[in-house]
Amino acid sequence: MQASDRFNINSQLEHLQAKYVGTGHADLNRFEWAVNIQRDSYASYIGRYPLLSFFSIAENESIGRQRYTFMQKMLLPCGLPPEREEE
């Protein structure tokens, strides 16, 4: 692997991280990563009607109620953020 190949790979990775929020970056902590994963999952559930109807049947709720519940869970999917230590 040459230096130009490494530069190209790093620039592609930086481009992906700028374009897609969920790919993360070096300063992303564990909580923020978990929030991104949960929000992506809920958005996927809401966006796919068969999956949404599966969840609504499994929980014996209407499809509209299940969609509303998933949207509410997207606000704080992993609870409140942990307190940051001040240096």
N, CA and C of each residue as an Amber inpcrd file, in Angstrom:
protein
   261
   0.8430000  -1.1770000   0.0000000   0.0000000   0.0000000   0.0000000
   0.8880000   1.2380000   0.0000000   0.6100000   2.1300000  -0.8970000
   1.4020000   3.3440000  -1.0240000   0.7560000   4.4670000  -0.2190000
   1.4990000   5.5430000  -0.0480000   1.0070000   6.6920000   0.7130000
  -0.1980000   7.3230000   0.0310000  -0.2060000   7.3300000  -1.2870000
  -1.3380000   7.9290000  -2.0010000  -2.6120000   7.1080000  -1.8020000
  -2.4780000   5.7760000  -1.6950000  -3.6360000   4.9260000  -1.4370000
  -4.2190000   5.2090000  -0.0590000  -3.3310000   5.3730000   0.9280000
  -3.8080000   5.6660000   2.2770000  -4.5130000   7.0190000   2.3190000
  -3.9700000   7.9980000   1.6310000  -4.5960000   9.3090000   1.5940000
  -5.9700000   9.2190000   0.9370000  -6.0700000   8.4620000  -0.1330000
  -7.3350000   8.3040000  -0.8440000  -8.3770000   7.6270000   0.0450000
  -7.9780000   6.5850000   0.7640000  -8.9040000   5.8880000   1.6570000
  -9.3640000   6.8110000   2.7770000  -8.4420000   7.5630000   3.3600000
  -8.8130000   8.4940000   4.4340000  -9.7320000   9.5920000   3.9300000
  -9.4850000  10.1010000   2.7450000 -10.3530000  11.1530000   2.2150000
 -11.7470000  10.5980000   1.9010000 -11.8200000   9.3500000   1.4400000
 -13.1260000   8.7370000   1.2040000 -13.8810000   8.5430000   2.5180000
 -13.1780000   8.1300000   3.5650000 -13.7980000   7.9410000   4.8660000
 -14.3080000   9.2680000   5.4180000 -13.5160000  10.3240000   5.2980000
 -13.9540000  11.6420000   5.7510000 -15.1670000  12.1130000   4.9730000
 -15.2060000  11.8330000   3.6830000 -16.3550000  12.2110000   2.8660000
 -17.6150000  11.4700000   3.3360000 -17.4940000  10.1760000   3.5990000
 -18.6450000   9.4080000   4.0930000 -19.1220000   9.9080000   5.4440000
 -18.1940000  10.2290000   6.3300000 -18.5690000  10.7110000   7.6490000
 -19.2460000  12.0690000   7.5850000 -18.8560000  12.9010000   6.6330000
 -19.5060000  14.1940000   6.4650000 -20.8860000  14.0350000   5.8330000
 -21.0360000  13.0580000   4.9470000 -22.2930000  12.8780000   4.2200000
 -23.3380000  12.1500000   5.0630000 -22.9190000  11.1200000   5.7870000
 -23.8390000  10.3120000   6.5760000 -23.4920000  10.4260000   8.0560000
 -24.4470000  10.9120000   8.8470000 -24.2030000  11.1580000  10.2630000
 -23.9260000   9.8590000  11.0100000 -24.5920000   8.7800000  10.6640000
 -24.5010000   7.5300000  11.3950000 -23.1750000   6.8010000  11.2800000
 -22.2920000   7.2220000  10.3700000 -21.0150000   6.5180000  10.2330000
 -20.0420000   6.8780000  11.3370000 -20.3220000   7.9260000  12.0860000
 -19.4970000   8.2710000  13.2270000 -18.2180000   8.9900000  12.8710000
 -17.4820000   9.3520000  13.8980000 -16.1850000   9.9910000  13.7420000
 -15.3570000   9.6990000  14.9890000 -14.1620000  10.1790000  15.0440000
 -13.2430000   9.8340000  16.1260000 -13.6960000  10.3680000  17.4800000
 -14.4220000  11.4780000  17.5080000 -14.8420000  12.0890000  18.7710000
 -16.2090000  11.6180000  19.2430000 -16.7990000  10.6560000  18.5720000
 -18.1250000  10.1620000  18.9220000 -18.0180000   9.2530000  20.1470000
 -18.8050000   9.5630000  21.1800000 -18.7340000   8.7090000  22.3630000
 -19.7700000   7.5850000  22.2740000 -19.7530000   6.7050000  23.2290000
 -20.5970000   5.5110000  23.1880000 -22.0870000   5.8690000  23.2020000
 -22.4760000   6.8610000  23.9970000 -23.8730000   7.2510000  24.0960000
 -24.3890000   7.8030000  22.7640000 -23.6230000   8.6930000  22.1440000
 -24.0480000   9.2740000  20.8620000 -24.1570000   8.2060000  19.7890000
 -23.2490000   7.2440000  19.8020000 -23.3040000   6.1420000  18.8370000
 -24.5730000   5.3260000  19.0430000 -24.9090000   5.0190000  20.2960000
 -26.1100000   4.2410000  20.5980000 -27.3690000   5.0010000  20.1930000
 -27.3850000   6.3190000  20.4000000 -28.5380000   7.1370000  19.9960000
 -28.7090000   7.0970000  18.4820000 -27.6080000   7.2060000  17.7340000
 -27.6920000   7.1340000  16.2690000 -28.2600000   5.8000000  15.8130000
 -27.8140000   4.7060000  16.4220000 -28.2900000   3.3770000  16.0430000
 -29.7780000   3.2400000  16.3350000 -30.2050000   3.6660000  17.5260000
 -31.6140000   3.5500000  17.8960000 -32.5050000   4.3970000  16.9890000
 -32.0820000   5.6290000  16.7100000 -32.8950000   6.4960000  15.8440000
 -32.9770000   5.9550000  14.4230000 -31.8740000   5.4120000  13.9260000
 -31.9050000   4.7970000  12.6010000 -32.8660000   3.6110000  12.5760000
 -32.8630000   2.8270000  13.6470000 -33.7520000   1.6630000  13.7190000
 -35.2160000   2.1020000  13.7330000 -35.5550000   3.0740000  14.5810000
 -36.9460000   3.5390000  14.6380000 -37.3830000   4.1600000  13.3130000
 -36.5100000   4.9100000  12.6690000 -36.8470000   5.4890000  11.3680000
 -37.0840000   4.3990000  10.3350000 -36.3120000   3.3260000  10.4080000
 -36.4940000   2.2020000   9.5040000 -37.8310000   1.5090000   9.7640000
 -38.1840000   1.3430000  11.0410000 -39.4570000   0.7110000  11.3780000
 -40.6350000   1.5330000  10.8720000 -40.5460000   2.8530000  11.0140000
 -41.6350000   3.7330000  10.5810000 -41.7320000   3.7630000   9.0580000
 -40.6080000   3.7340000   8.3890000 -40.5750000   3.8600000   6.9370000
 -40.9830000   2.6090000   6.1800000 -40.9660000   1.4710000   6.8220000
 -41.3260000   0.2160000   6.1500000 -42.6500000  -0.2850000   6.6950000
 -43.6900000  -0.1820000   5.8890000 -45.0370000  -0.5190000   6.3330000
 -45.1650000  -1.9660000   6.8060000 -44.6150000  -2.9680000   6.1090000
 -44.7500000  -4.3440000   6.6130000 -44.1080000  -4.5400000   7.9920000
 -42.9840000  -3.8920000   8.2230000 -42.3330000  -4.0070000   9.5230000
 -43.1550000  -3.3020000  10.6000000 -43.7150000  -2.1590000  10.2510000
 -44.5690000  -1.4230000  11.1840000 -45.8190000  -2.2350000  11.5200000
 -46.4110000  -2.8740000  10.5290000 -47.5960000  -3.6880000  10.8050000
 -47.2330000  -4.9230000  11.6320000 -46.0430000  -5.4760000  11.4420000
 -45.5960000  -6.5950000  12.2640000 -45.5290000  -6.1910000  13.7320000
 -44.8980000  -5.0420000  14.0080000 -44.8100000  -4.5680000  15.3850000
 -46.1890000  -4.2710000  15.9610000 -47.0760000  -3.6900000  15.1640000
 -48.4080000  -3.3640000  15.6760000 -49.2050000  -4.6240000  15.9920000
 -49.0800000  -5.6580000  15.1790000 -49.7630000  -6.9220000  15.4660000
 -49.1520000  -7.5820000  16.6990000 -47.8270000  -7.5700000  16.8080000
 -47.1560000  -8.2100000  17.9410000 -47.5060000  -7.5440000  19.2640000
 -47.7060000  -6.2290000  19.2490000 -48.0210000  -5.5110000  20.4780000
 -49.5040000  -5.2030000  20.6200000 -50.3230000  -5.7010000  19.6830000
 -51.7790000  -5.5170000  19.7100000 -52.1590000  -4.0350000  19.7860000
 -51.5280000  -3.2450000  18.9600000 -51.7940000  -1.8030000  18.8560000
 -52.1440000  -1.4770000  17.4120000 -52.7840000  -0.3310000  17.2140000
 -53.0550000   0.0900000  15.8420000 -51.7550000   0.5730000  15.2020000
 -51.7500000   0.6240000  13.8770000 -50.5430000   1.0300000  13.1580000
 -50.2170000   2.4950000  13.4510000 -51.2390000   3.3360000  13.5180000
 -51.0100000   4.7430000  13.8420000 -50.4440000   4.9320000  15.2380000
 -50.9490000   4.1620000  16.2080000 -50.4450000   4.2490000  17.5770000
 -48.9920000   3.7780000  17.6530000 -48.6830000   2.7230000  16.9110000
 -47.3120000   2.2010000  16.9120000 -46.3590000   3.2010000  16.2730000
 -46.7980000   3.8440000  15.1800000 -45.9720000   4.8680000  14.5400000
 -45.7280000   6.0280000  15.5050000 -46.7700000   6.4490000  16.2160000
 -46.6460000   7.5270000  17.1960000 -45.6820000   7.1360000  18.3220000
 -45.7860000   5.9080000  18.7940000 -44.9030000   5.4290000  19.8590000
 -43.4450000   5.4400000  19.4130000 -43.1950000   4.9790000  18.1890000
 -41.8180000   4.9800000  17.6770000 -41.2940000   6.4080000  17.5280000
 -42.1380000   7.3370000  17.0890000 -41.6930000   8.7230000  16.9580000
 -41.3840000   9.3280000  18.3210000 -42.1750000   8.9700000  19.3300000
 -41.8960000   9.4640000  20.6730000 -40.5890000   8.8810000  21.2150000
 -40.3340000   7.6190000  20.9090000 -39.0990000   6.9790000  21.3670000
 -37.8700000   7.5460000  20.6630000 -38.0490000   8.1530000  19.4990000
 -36.9180000   8.7380000  18.7800000 -36.3790000   9.9870000  19.4820000
 -37.1850000  10.6230000  20.3350000 -36.7270000  11.8320000  21.0150000
 -35.5750000  11.5370000  21.9770000 -35.7720000  10.5720000  22.8530000
 -34.7230000  10.1530000  23.7900000 -34.6360000   8.6330000  23.7680000
 -34.0440000   8.0590000  22.7210000 -34.0620000   6.6050000  22.5900000
 -33.2560000   5.8710000  23.6500000 -32.2450000   6.5020000  24.2100000
 -31.3860000   5.8400000  25.2050000 -31.4300000   6.5440000  26.5500000
 -32.4560000   7.3200000  26.7890000 -32.5510000   8.0500000  28.0500000
 -31.7660000   9.3480000  27.9810000 -31.6440000   9.9650000  29.1460000
 -30.9220000  11.2280000  29.2150000 -29.4310000  11.0000000  29.0220000
 -28.7440000  11.9590000  28.4150000 -27.2990000  11.7840000  28.2070000
 -26.5590000  11.8110000  29.5400000 -25.4700000  11.0670000  29.6270000
 -24.6920000  11.0710000  30.8740000 -24.0320000  12.4250000  31.0820000
 -23.8100000  12.7340000  32.3430000 -23.1500000  14.0070000  32.6540000
 -21.6890000  13.9320000  32.2290000 -21.2270000  15.0010000  31.6170000
 -19.8390000  15.0510000  31.1460000 -18.9440000  15.5510000  32.2750000
 -17.7780000  14.9600000  32.3500000 -16.8050000  15.3980000  33.3470000
 -16.1020000  16.6450000  32.8410000 -16.1070000  17.6720000  33.6590000
 -15.4500000  18.9190000  33.2900000 -13.9810000  18.8330000  33.6850000
 -13.1210000  19.2630000  32.7900000 -11.6890000  19.1910000  33.0800000
 -11.1500000  20.5330000  33.5050000
